[in-house]
Every structure is written in structure tokens, then in C-alpha cells.
Amino acid sequence: MSQLGNSADVIVIGAGIHGCSTALHCALRGLSVILIEKDHAGRHASGVNAGGVRQLARHVAEIPLSNASMALWHDIENLVDDDCGFTSDGQVLVAEDEADLAQCRARVDDLNLRGFHHEEMIDAKELREIVPAVSETCPGGVISRRDGAAIPLRATQAFKRKAQSLGVDVREGVKVTKVEPDGAHWRVVTDAGNLVAPRIVNAAGAWADRIAADLGEPVPLEVIAPMLSITAALPAFIKPVVILRGRKLSFKQFGNGTVLIGGGYLGRAIRDENRTILDWHKLASNVRTVWELFPIMRGAPIVRSWAGIEARMPDDLPVFGRSARHEGVYHQFGFSAHGFQLGPGAGAVMAEIIATGRSNVPIDGLGIARFATQAGSAAHSAR
Ligand SMILES: Cc1cc2nc3c(=O)[nH]c(=O)nc-3n(C[C@H](O)[C@H](O)[C@H](O)COP(=O)(O)OP(=O)(O)OC[C@H]3O[C@@H](n4cnc5c(N)ncnc54)[C@H](O)[C@@H]3O)c2cc1C
């Protein structure tokens, strides 16, 4: 393991999947990197999420980043020396009625016009071939065939380990308390001393608004706590990940038979205590939806429920790219409950921007400038 002292080419703040991936890709480009994490790599959203690796149903602004990431997921073992538990059995969006199906068709037509062809319509017959247990009333849906799922903590740790093997100095249990200019460089103040670098990446997840505010770029980040539940092992009945068009549900059966149920129901996050509080009423309604659609699930015991602490932006899109105010500052946060799939590709694109100043992957619409306010501008003068 490398120890770089108190300076490096790049300091990355936050060792979730995004910070670890960016650190790894910077190292692959020959940059020296210090990666700082207040807890341990994958302790938060990146280690406790549903593991969905999904291009399906993404906002068009993040599809190029998602495409870049999907290419890496399909070659993940070559990148991080671990398959991360990645399997690709597709993800299916189920339409529950004809109105749902019409909206699916409009979406797929729109994507095709924009040159994206990863989402395909399927009729009731194909839906039942792929998802035999689905309720007979569902008239069809959309499939993204290269989608799948991975094991979140294993994947995040694999990125960290590979980054370390390439010389990244990972400092866990170290908290960044302040970021400030230091001549032409940036001083990163931590509870274990000061560090300096010409370039810093804010990948601090649900805490990233504090770093951004320090830099005079306040953002309306909401701290949320998406919840998940897992059942006891059931006989194998489904391969792809399933999501609903109309209601909040995502649903995946693992190889060991257990079924992970999620879909965006929120508990309460207390970020300063690294703690979440579950909302059992909402979890019950989450499970009821599964029962209605998948009669086979009735009676399946739920063995555990949990939540993770995640950053959501008002437009549900990440903040990704250069600072709007400062040279050498980059933001990578606000993944709004769908950032796990984006991790490998976002790290590659961020490292490319840091090392070369540009990337061919379009990231228009994701910049922090969309949240610029006069209050923010007045609070800090640009360097
Ligand atoms: C329950 C749940 C289910 C989800 N399901 C999916 C899914 O199926 N598919 C999908 O694509 N996405 C999913 N997501 C979203 C996904 O997990 C996140 O978008 C993604 O992991 C965000 O990664 P990150 O690296 O930005 O943040 P994080 O993983 O939160 O990492 C940020 C890190 O920064 C550290 N940090 C913060 N402040 C400081 C500081 N001052 N000093 C040092 N370190 C600091 C934190 O401790 C943290 O470890 C889900 C999220 C949750 C919570």
C-alpha cells in the first residue's frame, strides 16, 4: 500500500463506488491519488444498495454516462480483478395496464429517435416467457437486455482494492472538515492533518453539499433513506430484475433463492449519526405490491429490512463535472438512488476530464451550474 505523505496529483473525498472508481481510473492514467473516507469504503449507499445495474428507464441526460458504465460492467473482472457478483439477466419494466403500456411505447419511440436502442418493447407473451410468475393481467412492458445486478459492497471494495494495488493511498476513518485554496492548489483539512493537491474531487455522497458549500457552490441536496427488504429463500421463479411502470417496486431473486424487494420507499436518514429509521407502514405497502403482482410471493417471510443514506437532487440527476467556479475542483455526487450502475463509467469519464480536460461522453445537463444562486456567488469570491 502506498503512502503519499501530504500531497498528491488528485485528492478524492469519499470512498463510495464513485470515489473508488475515480481514484482507480486516475491511477490508471498515471496520476497519484489520495482517497479519503470518514468511515470505510462502501459503508454508505454504495455498500447497502439493491445492486441493480440498470440502463432501463434512465433520464436521457444520463444515458451516455450509463452506456459508458455498462460497457465496463460487462468487462468488470478485467478492470478490478473480481467479477463483483455481476450477472446480466436483463431488467424488465412491467406495464400493469394498457395506459401504462402506451406510455412505455412513447418512451421507447422517443429513445429510438434520439439514437438509443437499449430499451425494447415486449408483448404479454414475451413478458410471461421472461417473467413467468407475473400476474396474467399485465399486457407487456419494456426490456433492457444487457442490464443485471451485482453485489454492492463486494463491488465497491473491489474498486478500492484495485485502486490500492495501483498506488492509490486510501485513508479510511479520516474525515474532511474543510476545503480551502492554498496558492494555486487546494488544502484539504482533515481530522488527521492537512493535505494539498492541485485537483480535488467531491464524491462525498449524502454529505457532498457541505463540501460544495465550502467551495461557494451551495446545492439543494436532499438526504434520503431508500429502504429494502429481503425474503427467506424461495424456489427459483424469476431471473431478470423487475420494476413497475406505475407503482414503486423493484424486485430481484438471487441465486440462493432470496428475493430483494425495493423501489424507492423512504425511511428517515440522520446523516450526522450515520443512522436511518425504517418506516414499517411503507415497507408493508411495498410488500403488498409484490403480492398483488407475484402471487407466488404470498407467504414469503421477510427476514430483514434496511435503509441506506443517499443524496437526491431536485431533478433526480447527479451533479457531475467541473466546478462552475474553481479550477481544479470536480463534483461527482447526488446520484438520486440510481448511482451504483453509473459508478464504473462515471469514474472513467471523471478521470479522463481530470487528466485531459475533456471527454467524448456527453455530460450536458449534469453540471453544478444548474444550481447556481446569487447567494452562493456572493458568499465566496471565485479564485
Ligand atoms: C437502499 C438503496 C438502494 C439503491 N439501489 C440502487 C440500485 O439498485 N441501482 C443503482 O444504480 N443505485 C442504487 N442506489 C443508489 C446508489 O447506491 C448510490 O447512488 C451510489 O452508491 C452513490 O455512490 P457515491 O459514491 O456517490 O456515495 P456513497 O456510497 O454514499 O459514498 C460517499 C462516501 O463519502 C464519504 N464521506 C462523506 N463526507 C465525507 C467527509 N467529509 N470526509 C471523508 N469522507 C466523507 C461517506 O462516508 C461515504 O462513504 C441505491 C441506494 C440505496 C440507499
The ligand as an SDF file (V2000), in Angstrom:
LIG
                    3D

 53 58  0  0  0  0  0  0  0  0999 V2000
  -31.2530    1.2880   -0.3730 C   0  0  0  0  0  0  0  0  0  0  0  0
  -30.6470    1.7810   -1.6650 C   0  0  0  0  0  0  0  0  0  0  0  0
  -30.8730    1.0820   -2.8510 C   0  0  0  0  0  0  0  0  0  0  0  0
  -30.2770    1.5120   -4.0470 C   0  0  0  0  0  0  0  0  0  0  0  0
  -30.4010    0.7410   -5.1630 N   0  0  0  0  0  0  0  0  0  0  0  0
  -29.6850    1.0660   -6.2770 C   0  0  0  0  0  0  0  0  0  0  0  0
  -29.7040    0.2080   -7.4030 C   0  0  0  0  0  0  0  0  0  0  0  0
  -30.2950   -0.8690   -7.3910 O   0  0  0  0  0  0  0  0  0  0  0  0
  -29.0060    0.5910   -8.5060 N   0  0  0  0  0  0  0  0  0  0  0  0
  -28.3170    1.7670   -8.5640 C   0  0  0  0  0  0  0  0  0  0  0  0
  -27.7340    2.0770   -9.6060 O   0  0  0  0  0  0  0  0  0  0  0  0
  -28.2660    2.5870   -7.4810 N   0  0  0  0  0  0  0  0  0  0  0  0
  -28.9220    2.2590   -6.3500 C   0  0  0  0  0  0  0  0  0  0  0  0
  -28.8720    3.0700   -5.2540 N   0  0  0  0  0  0  0  0  0  0  0  0
  -28.1040    4.3020   -5.3260 C   0  0  0  0  0  0  0  0  0  0  0  0
  -26.6240    4.0730   -5.1580 C   0  0  0  0  0  0  0  0  0  0  0  0
  -26.3600    3.2280   -4.0560 O   0  0  0  0  0  0  0  0  0  0  0  0
  -25.9180    5.4230   -4.9500 C   0  0  0  0  0  0  0  0  0  0  0  0
  -26.3620    6.3630   -5.9160 O   0  0  0  0  0  0  0  0  0  0  0  0
  -24.4180    5.3090   -5.0750 C   0  0  0  0  0  0  0  0  0  0  0  0
  -23.9500    4.2320   -4.3000 O   0  0  0  0  0  0  0  0  0  0  0  0
  -23.7650    6.6080   -4.6570 C   0  0  0  0  0  0  0  0  0  0  0  0
  -22.3790    6.4060   -4.5780 O   0  0  0  0  0  0  0  0  0  0  0  0
  -21.4280    7.5290   -4.0040 P   0  0  0  0  0  0  0  0  0  0  0  0
  -20.0540    7.0040   -4.1070 O   0  0  0  0  0  0  0  0  0  0  0  0
  -21.7760    8.8240   -4.6620 O   0  0  0  0  0  0  0  0  0  0  0  0
  -21.9140    7.7240   -2.4860 O   0  0  0  0  0  0  0  0  0  0  0  0
  -21.6270    6.8910   -1.1330 P   0  0  0  0  0  0  0  0  0  0  0  0
  -21.6160    5.4470   -1.3600 O   0  0  0  0  0  0  0  0  0  0  0  0
  -22.5490    7.4290   -0.1000 O   0  0  0  0  0  0  0  0  0  0  0  0
  -20.1420    7.3240   -0.7840 O   0  0  0  0  0  0  0  0  0  0  0  0
  -19.8100    8.5990   -0.3350 C   0  0  0  0  0  0  0  0  0  0  0  0
  -18.7720    8.4190    0.7620 C   0  0  0  0  0  0  0  0  0  0  0  0
  -18.2500    9.7030    1.1260 O   0  0  0  0  0  0  0  0  0  0  0  0
  -17.9020    9.6320    2.4880 C   0  0  0  0  0  0  0  0  0  0  0  0
  -17.7920   10.9950    3.0020 N   0  0  0  0  0  0  0  0  0  0  0  0
  -18.7750   11.9080    3.0940 C   0  0  0  0  0  0  0  0  0  0  0  0
  -18.3280   13.0570    3.6360 N   0  0  0  0  0  0  0  0  0  0  0  0
  -17.0150   12.8460    3.9120 C   0  0  0  0  0  0  0  0  0  0  0  0
  -16.0060   13.6580    4.5000 C   0  0  0  0  0  0  0  0  0  0  0  0
  -16.2830   14.8890    4.9180 N   0  0  0  0  0  0  0  0  0  0  0  0
  -14.7570   13.1360    4.6600 N   0  0  0  0  0  0  0  0  0  0  0  0
  -14.4830   11.8750    4.2340 C   0  0  0  0  0  0  0  0  0  0  0  0
  -15.4210   11.0610    3.6710 N   0  0  0  0  0  0  0  0  0  0  0  0
  -16.6580   11.5500    3.5030 C   0  0  0  0  0  0  0  0  0  0  0  0
  -19.0590    8.8670    3.1040 C   0  0  0  0  0  0  0  0  0  0  0  0
  -18.7280    8.3050    4.3630 O   0  0  0  0  0  0  0  0  0  0  0  0
  -19.3500    7.8260    2.0280 C   0  0  0  0  0  0  0  0  0  0  0  0
  -18.7300    6.5790    2.2990 O   0  0  0  0  0  0  0  0  0  0  0  0
  -29.4880    2.6940   -4.0540 C   0  0  0  0  0  0  0  0  0  0  0  0
  -29.2850    3.4010   -2.8690 C   0  0  0  0  0  0  0  0  0  0  0  0
  -29.8420    2.9510   -1.6770 C   0  0  0  0  0  0  0  0  0  0  0  0
  -29.5630    3.7170   -0.4080 C   0  0  0  0  0  0  0  0  0  0  0  0
  1  2  1  0
  2  3  1  0
  2 52  2  0
  3  4  2  0
  4  5  1  0
  4 50  1  0
  5  6  2  0
  6  7  1  0
  6 13  1  0
  7  8  2  0
  7  9  1  0
  9 10  1  0
 10 11  2  0
 10 12  1  0
 12 13  2  0
 13 14  1  0
 14 15  1  0
 14 50  1  0
 15 16  1  0
 16 17  1  0
 16 18  1  0
 18 19  1  0
 18 20  1  0
 20 21  1  0
 20 22  1  0
 22 23  1  0
 23 24  1  0
 24 25  2  0
 24 26  1  0
 24 27  1  0
 27 28  1  0
 28 29  2  0
 28 30  1  0
 28 31  1  0
 31 32  1  0
 32 33  1  0
 33 34  1  0
 33 48  1  0
 34 35  1  0
 35 36  1  0
 35 46  1  0
 36 37  1  0
 36 45  1  0
 37 38  2  0
 38 39  1  0
 39 40  1  0
 39 45  2  0
 40 41  1  0
 40 42  2  0
 42 43  1  0
 43 44  2  0
 44 45  1  0
 46 47  1  0
 46 48  1  0
 48 49  1  0
 50 51  2  0
 51 52  1  0
 52 53  1  0
M  END
$$$$
